[in-house]
Amino acid sequence: MTTIKEVAKRAGVSVGTASNVINGAVPVSPARRELVLAAIRDLGYQPSDVARSLKLRRTHMLGLVVSDITNPFFAQLVRGAEEAALAEGYLLLTFNTDDRIEREKHVLGVLRGRRVDGILLVVAPMRGASSHIAETIARGTPVVCLDRVPRGVTVDSVTVDNVRAARECVEHLLEMRHRRIGILTGSMLLATARGRLRGYRQALQAHGLSVDPELVREGDFRMESGYKLASELLSGSGRPTALFVSNGLMAIGALRAVADLGLRCPEDVALATFDDLPLSEVLSPPLTSVAQPAYQMGYQGAKILFDRIKSKRIDGPIKIRLHAQLKVRQSTACAPSMVTKCRRPEGRVSSVHVQSLGKPHKLSVPSSSHLPET
């Protein structure tokens, strides 16, 4: 195995100079740098990541913890984080918690033991303060929360404006003259679910409508709960004419419930959902969806971590809020009793809006060639 001494000898420089080129710790003149790089190529030298980590006190590893790896939304988030990590020469270690808080606590302990340089975290539902996150930050490992912001802890985050996006989606249903609109939410322990419910309420109240508690059903962001809750809502005598479903997996379950009950979408029940899953356009009917910038969420979360790692910043939290896009498709139409009185708007799409809360923070989004198709 080639050693750094052999690289230095081939390049005609000192071992220290060769080490500085490899580790990037101290600037080296372009001429000497090129000599070292040429020697590395000629000899096939592979630096020891372990030795380099010990010297720089960095492992060049990031941890990414998601709550449900089967959800396509999180697959896009992982892609964005991985793209940013690889561009910085970092390895991304990805873990799944299945929305179990005890597993989340265990995984954070494992990542601290592995001495990762930073952690991206999608929190699981939890009652009370998130002391395990605060402890991780206090021990010197920066954490950025993605999609969901936990209670009781000051932490960097990249999220979506859930209230605004949900309000716009429900307003679309109201424009279709629907007045009995049901909502299937995620766990109320999650900020995302609470925000989407708040947007639903705001839209109804803005149109002078009160919220009927019978039309509000709490689930867990999984397909099975979407099927169960939609079946319950649509089986009663006073069933809603439209459903707003708080995430894509629940929406697929709800769509199956509509079919199993012998109903038609959108003729009998219109359906709109948060999340624009890859399947949304090919389902029958294609789903009206709120498309979240999941890729950018992961990418920007990693960029914040690198900012913390490189600059050792200890100032207040960086909070980036992204605005989603409403994509109108064939799963929403006018309420059955109003077909002759309303006109269906064609594909309304909102641009991505970025709001930085607290201290200003420059947002850098990768070029369009690196973004997934939506």
Buried (B, 14 or more C-beta within 10 A) or exposed (E): EBEBEBBBBBBEBEEEBBBBBBBEEEEBEEEBBEBBBEBBEEBEBEEEEEEBBEEEEBBBBBBBBBBBEEBBBBBBBBBBBBBBBEBBEBEBBBBBBEBBBEBBBBBBEBBBEEEBBBBBBBBBBBEEEBEBBBBBBEEEBBBBBBBBBBEEBEBBBBBBBBBBBBBBBBBBBBBBBBBBBBBBBBBEBBBBBBBBBBBBBBBBEEEEBEBEEEBBBBBBBBBEBBBBBBBBBBEEEEBBBBBBBBBBBBBBBBBBBBEEBEBEBBEBBBBBBBBBBBEBBEBEBBBBBBBBBBBBBBBBBBBBBBBBBEEEBEEEBBBBBBBBBBBBBBBBBBBBEBEEEBEBEEEEEBEBEBEEEEEEBEBEBBEEEBBEEB
